[in-house]
Amino acid sequence: MRYPLRGYGYGQAVFPPYPPLPLSSEFTRAFVATACLSAFQGEPRATSPAQLRRVLRQALQGGTAFAAGSRAATAVRQGDYSSALVATVVGAGGVLLIEQLLRDTTRLDKEKRHGQEE
C-alpha cells in the first residue's frame, strides 16, 4: 500500500511514484501471460512440437514487446525521448528476430505453394 506524502496546498496528498520494475521482471510477467494466452486459445491443448514452438515464439515475442514498451513508457514519463526511441527500436528488432528464428516453416511453404508469398 502506498501512503501519501504531505502535499502542498489545502490537504492535497502527493503519492510517490512507483519505482520501475527490473527488466527481467517485466519480461517474465509478459512471457507467462502470453504463453498462457497462446497455449489455450484456439485448441484446448498444445501437444505437437509445432504447437509448442508457436506458443514459445508468441510468448517470447510478447515478453520482448512488453518489456520494450514498458521501458519506452518509463523513458517518456521521465522526458528521455532518445531512450524511449532506442527501447522501441530494440523491442521491434527483438520481435522480428524471434519471428525469423522460430517461424513456422510449414506455414511458409504452404503460402509459397498457394502464391501468397514469393
FIKOLZA-1660 file (N, C-alpha, C; in steps of 0.1 Angstrom, whole numbers, plus 5000, padded with zeros to 4 digits):
% residues 118
   i   px   py   pz ch aa at
   1 5008 4988 5000  A  M  N
   1 5000 5000 5000  A  M CA
   1 5009 5012 5000  A  M  C
   2 5005 5022 4992  A  R  N
   2 5013 5035 4992  A  R CA
   2 5006 5045 5001  A  R  C
   3 5015 5051 5009  A  Y  N
   3 5010 5061 5018  A  Y CA
   3 5013 5075 5012  A  Y  C
   4 5004 5084 5014  A  P  N
   4 5006 5098 5008  A  P CA
   4 5017 5105 5016  A  P  C
   5 5024 5114 5008  A  L  N
   5 5033 5123 5014  A  L CA
   5 5026 5136 5017  A  L  C
   6 5031 5144 5026  A  R  N
   6 5025 5157 5028  A  R CA
   6 5025 5165 5015  A  R  C
   7 5013 5169 5011  A  G  N
   7 5012 5177 4998  A  G CA
   7 5013 5192 5001  A  G  C
   8 5012 5199 4990  A  Y  N
   8 5012 5213 4990  A  Y CA
   8 4998 5218 4989  A  Y  C
   9 4995 5229 4996  A  G  N
   9 4981 5234 4994  A  G CA
   9 4972 5230 5005  A  G  C
  10 4959 5229 5002  A  Y  N
  10 4949 5226 5012  A  Y CA
  10 4946 5211 5013  A  Y  C
  11 4953 5204 5020  A  G  N
  11 4950 5190 5023  A  G CA
  11 4952 5181 5011  A  G  C
  12 4960 5185 5001  A  Q  N
  12 4962 5176 4990  A  Q CA
  12 4973 5166 4993  A  Q  C
  13 4971 5154 4989  A  A  N
  13 4981 5143 4991  A  A CA
  13 4989 5141 4979  A  A  C
  14 5001 5139 4980  A  V  N
  14 5010 5135 4969  A  V CA
  14 5015 5121 4971  A  V  C
  15 5013 5113 4961  A  F  N
  15 5018 5099 4963  A  F CA
  15 5032 5098 4956  A  F  C
  16 5041 5091 4962  A  P  N
  16 5054 5089 4955  A  P CA
  16 5052 5080 4943  A  P  C
  17 5060 5081 4932  A  P  N
  17 5058 5073 4921  A  P CA
  17 5063 5058 4924  A  P  C
  18 5057 5049 4917  A  Y  N
  18 5061 5035 4918  A  Y CA
  18 5075 5034 4912  A  Y  C
  19 5084 5027 4918  A  P  N
  19 5097 5025 4912  A  P CA
  19 5095 5016 4900  A  P  C
  20 5103 5018 4889  A  P  N
  20 5102 5009 4878  A  P CA
  20 5106 4995 4881  A  P  C
  21 5100 4985 4876  A  L  N
  21 5103 4971 4878  A  L CA
  21 5116 4968 4870  A  L  C
  22 5124 4958 4875  A  P  N
  22 5135 4954 4867  A  P CA
  22 5131 4948 4854  A  P  C
  23 5139 4949 4844  A  L  N
  23 5136 4945 4831  A  L CA
  23 5132 4930 4830  A  L  C
  24 5140 4922 4838  A  S  N
  24 5137 4908 4838  A  S CA
  24 5123 4905 4844  A  S  C
  25 5119 4912 4854  A  S  N
  25 5106 4910 4860  A  S CA
  25 5095 4914 4850  A  S  C
  26 5096 4925 4842  A  E  N
  26 5087 4928 4832  A  E CA
  26 5086 4918 4821  A  E  C
  27 5097 4913 4817  A  F  N
  27 5098 4903 4806  A  F CA
  27 5091 4890 4811  A  F  C
  28 5094 4886 4823  A  T  N
  28 5088 4873 4829  A  T CA
  28 5073 4874 4830  A  T  C
  29 5068 4885 4835  A  R  N
  29 5053 4887 4836  A  R CA
  29 5047 4885 4822  A  R  C
  30 5052 4892 4812  A  A  N
  30 5046 4892 4799  A  A CA
  30 5048 4879 4792  A  A  C
  31 5059 4872 4795  A  F  N
  31 5062 4859 4789  A  F CA
  31 5052 4849 4794  A  F  C
  32 5049 4849 4807  A  V  N
  32 5040 4839 4812  A  V CA
  32 5026 4842 4808  A  V  C
  33 5022 4855 4808  A  A  N
  33 5008 4858 4803  A  A CA
  33 5006 4855 4789  A  A  C
  34 5016 4858 4780  A  T  N
  34 5014 4855 4766  A  T CA
  34 5014 4840 4763  A  T  C
  35 5023 4833 4771  A  A  N
  35 5023 4818 4769  A  A CA
  35 5010 4812 4773  A  A  C
  36 5004 4817 4784  A  C  N
  36 4991 4811 4788  A  C CA
  36 4980 4814 4777  A  C  C
  37 4980 4827 4772  A  L  N
  37 4970 4830 4762  A  L CA
  37 4972 4822 4749  A  L  C
  38 4985 4821 4745  A  S  N
  38 4988 4814 4733  A  S CA
  38 4985 4799 4734  A  S  C
  39 4987 4793 4745  A  A  N
  39 4986 4779 4747  A  A CA
  39 4971 4775 4747  A  A  C
  40 4962 4783 4753  A  F  N
  40 4948 4779 4754  A  F CA
  40 4939 4785 4745  A  F  C
  41 4943 4794 4736  A  Q  N
  41 4934 4800 4726  A  Q CA
  41 4935 4790 4714  A  Q  C
  42 4923 4789 4707  A  G  N
  42 4922 4780 4695  A  G CA
  42 4920 4766 4699  A  G  C
  43 4931 4759 4703  A  E  N
  43 4930 4745 4706  A  E CA
  43 4931 4743 4721  A  E  C
  44 4924 4733 4726  A  P  N
  44 4925 4731 4741  A  P CA
  44 4938 4728 4747  A  P  C
  45 4947 4720 4739  A  R  N
  45 4960 4717 4745  A  R CA
  45 4970 4717 4733  A  R  C
  46 4981 4723 4736  A  A  N
  46 4992 4723 4726  A  A CA
  46 5001 4711 4729  A  A  C
  47 5000 4701 4720  A  T  N
  47 5008 4689 4723  A  T CA
  47 5018 4686 4712  A  T  C
  48 5016 4690 4700  A  S  N
  48 5025 4687 4689  A  S CA
  48 5037 4697 4690  A  S  C
  49 5049 4693 4685  A  P  N
  49 5060 4702 4685  A  P CA
  49 5058 4715 4678  A  P  C
  50 5050 4715 4667  A  A  N
  50 5047 4727 4660  A  A CA
  50 5039 4737 4669  A  A  C
  51 5029 4731 4676  A  Q  N
  51 5021 4740 4685  A  Q CA
  51 5029 4745 4697  A  Q  C
  52 5038 4737 4702  A  L  N
  52 5046 4742 4713  A  L CA
  52 5056 4752 4709  A  L  C
  53 5061 4751 4696  A  R  N
  53 5070 4761 4691  A  R CA
  53 5063 4774 4689  A  R  C
  54 5050 4773 4684  A  R  N
  54 5042 4785 4683  A  R CA
  54 5040 4792 4696  A  R  C
  55 5037 4784 4706  A  V  N
  55 5035 4790 4720  A  V CA
  55 5048 4797 4725  A  V  C
  56 5059 4790 4723  A  L  N
  56 5072 4796 4727  A  L CA
  56 5075 4809 4719  A  L  C
  57 5073 4809 4706  A  R  N
  57 5075 4821 4698  A  R CA
  57 5066 4832 4702  A  R  C
  58 5054 4830 4704  A  Q  N
  58 5045 4841 4708  A  Q CA
  58 5048 4845 4722  A  Q  C
  59 5052 4836 4731  A  A  N
  59 5055 4841 4745  A  A CA
  59 5068 4849 4745  A  A  C
  60 5078 4845 4737  A  L  N
  60 5090 4853 4737  A  L CA
  60 5087 4867 4731  A  L  C
  61 5079 4867 4720  A  Q  N
  61 5076 4880 4714  A  Q CA
  61 5068 4889 4723  A  Q  C
  62 5058 4883 4730  A  G  N
  62 5050 4891 4740  A  G CA
  62 5059 4896 4751  A  G  C
  63 5068 4888 4756  A  G  N
  63 5077 4893 4767  A  G CA
  63 5086 4904 4762  A  G  C
  64 5091 4902 4750  A  T  N
  64 5100 4912 4745  A  T CA
  64 5093 4926 4742  A  T  C
  65 5081 4925 4736  A  A  N
  65 5073 4937 4732  A  A CA
  65 5069 4944 4745  A  A  C
  66 5065 4937 4755  A  F  N
  66 5060 4943 4767  A  F CA
  66 5072 4950 4775  A  F  C
  67 5083 4943 4776  A  A  N
  67 5095 4949 4783  A  A CA
  67 5099 4961 4776  A  A  C
  68 5100 4961 4762  A  A  N
  68 5104 4973 4755  A  A CA
  68 5094 4984 4756  A  A  C
  69 5081 4981 4755  A  G  N
  69 5071 4991 4757  A  G CA
  69 5071 4997 4771  A  G  C
  70 5073 4989 4781  A  S  N
  70 5074 4994 4794  A  S CA
  70 5086 5004 4796  A  S  C
  71 5097 5000 4791  A  R  N
  71 5109 5008 4792  A  R CA
  71 5107 5021 4784  A  R  C
  72 5101 5021 4773  A  A  N
  72 5098 5033 4765  A  A CA
  72 5088 5042 4772  A  A  C
  73 5078 5036 4779  A  A  N
  73 5068 5044 4786  A  A CA
  73 5075 5051 4798  A  A  C
  74 5084 5044 4805  A  T  N
  74 5091 5050 4816  A  T CA
  74 5100 5061 4811  A  T  C
  75 5107 5059 4800  A  A  N
  75 5116 5069 4795  A  A CA
  75 5108 5082 4791  A  A  C
  76 5096 5080 4784  A  V  N
  76 5088 5091 4780  A  V CA
  76 5083 5099 4793  A  V  C
  77 5079 5092 4803  A  R  N
  77 5075 5098 4815  A  R CA
  77 5086 5107 4821  A  R  C
  78 5098 5102 4820  A  Q  N
  78 5110 5110 4825  A  Q CA
  78 5115 5120 4816  A  Q  C
  79 5109 5121 4804  A  G  N
  79 5113 5131 4794  A  G CA
  79 5126 5127 4786  A  G  C
  80 5130 5114 4787  A  D  N
  80 5141 5109 4780  A  D CA
  80 5137 5103 4767  A  D  C
  81 5135 5111 4757  A  Y  N
  81 5129 5106 4744  A  Y CA
  81 5138 5098 4736  A  Y  C
  82 5151 5100 4737  A  S  N
  82 5160 5092 4729  A  S CA
  82 5161 5078 4735  A  S  C
  83 5160 5076 4748  A  S  N
  83 5160 5063 4754  A  S CA
  83 5147 5056 4750  A  S  C
  84 5136 5063 4749  A  A  N
  84 5123 5057 4745  A  A CA
  84 5124 5052 4731  A  A  C
  85 5130 5060 4722  A  L  N
  85 5132 5056 4708  A  L CA
  85 5140 5043 4707  A  L  C
  86 5151 5043 4715  A  V  N
  86 5160 5032 4715  A  V CA
  86 5153 5019 4720  A  V  C
  87 5145 5020 4731  A  A  N
  87 5138 5009 4736  A  A CA
  87 5128 5004 4726  A  A  C
  88 5121 5013 4719  A  T  N
  88 5112 5009 4709  A  T CA
  88 5118 5001 4697  A  T  C
  89 5129 5007 4693  A  V  N
  89 5136 5000 4681  A  V CA
  89 5142 4987 4685  A  V  C
  90 5148 4986 4697  A  V  N
  90 5154 4973 4702  A  V CA
  90 5142 4963 4704  A  V  C
  91 5131 4967 4709  A  G  N
  91 5120 4958 4711  A  G CA
  91 5114 4953 4698  A  G  C
  92 5113 4962 4688  A  A  N
  92 5108 4958 4675  A  A CA
  92 5118 4948 4668  A  A  C
  93 5131 4952 4670  A  G  N
  93 5141 4943 4664  A  G CA
  93 5141 4929 4671  A  G  C
  94 5139 4929 4684  A  G  N
  94 5138 4916 4691  A  G CA
  94 5126 4908 4686  A  G  C
  95 5115 4914 4684  A  V  N
  95 5103 4907 4680  A  V CA
  95 5105 4901 4666  A  V  C
  96 5111 4909 4657  A  L  N
  96 5114 4904 4643  A  L CA
  96 5124 4893 4643  A  L  C
  97 5134 4894 4652  A  L  N
  97 5145 4884 4653  A  L CA
  97 5138 4870 4658  A  L  C
  98 5130 4871 4668  A  I  N
  98 5123 4859 4673  A  I CA
  98 5114 4853 4662  A  I  C
  99 5108 4862 4654  A  E  N
  99 5099 4857 4643  A  E CA
  99 5108 4849 4633  A  E  C
 100 5119 4855 4630  A  Q  N
 100 5128 4849 4620  A  Q CA
 100 5133 4835 4625  A  Q  C
 101 5137 4835 4637  A  L  N
 101 5144 4823 4643  A  L CA
 101 5134 4812 4645  A  L  C
 102 5122 4815 4649  A  L  N
 102 5112 4805 4653  A  L CA
 102 5099 4804 4644  A  L  C
 103 5101 4810 4632  A  R  N
 103 5089 4810 4624  A  R CA
 103 5084 4796 4620  A  R  C
 104 5072 4795 4616  A  D  N
 104 5066 4782 4613  A  D CA
 104 5069 4779 4598  A  D  C
 105 5078 4770 4595  A  T  N
 105 5083 4768 4582  A  T CA
 105 5072 4761 4573  A  T  C
 106 5064 4752 4579  A  T  N
 106 5053 4746 4572  A  T CA
 106 5043 4756 4567  A  T  C
 107 5040 4766 4575  A  R  N
 107 5030 4776 4571  A  R CA
 107 5036 4784 4559  A  R  C
 108 5049 4787 4560  A  L  N
 108 5055 4795 4549  A  L CA
 108 5056 4787 4536  A  L  C
 109 5058 4774 4537  A  D  N
 109 5058 4765 4525  A  D CA
 109 5044 4765 4519  A  D  C
 110 5034 4764 4527  A  K  N
 110 5020 4764 4522  A  K CA
 110 5017 4777 4515  A  K  C
 111 5021 4788 4521  A  E  N
 111 5019 4801 4515  A  E CA
 111 5026 4802 4501  A  E  C
 112 5038 4797 4500  A  K  N
 112 5045 4798 4488  A  K CA
 112 5038 4789 4477  A  K  C
 113 5033 4778 4481  A  R  N
 113 5026 4769 4471  A  R CA
 113 5013 4776 4466  A  R  C
 114 5007 4783 4475  A  H  N
 114 4994 4790 4471  A  H CA
 114 4997 4803 4464  A  H  C
 115 5009 4808 4463  A  G  N
 115 5012 4820 4456  A  G CA
 115 5010 4833 4465  A  G  C
 116 5008 4831 4478  A  Q  N
 116 5006 4843 4486  A  Q CA
 116 5019 4850 4489  A  Q  C
 117 5030 4843 4489  A  E  N
 117 5043 4849 4493  A  E CA
 117 5054 4843 4483  A  E  C
 118 5062 4852 4478  A  E  N
 118 5072 4847 4469  A  E CA
 118 5086 4852 4472  A  E  C
% end
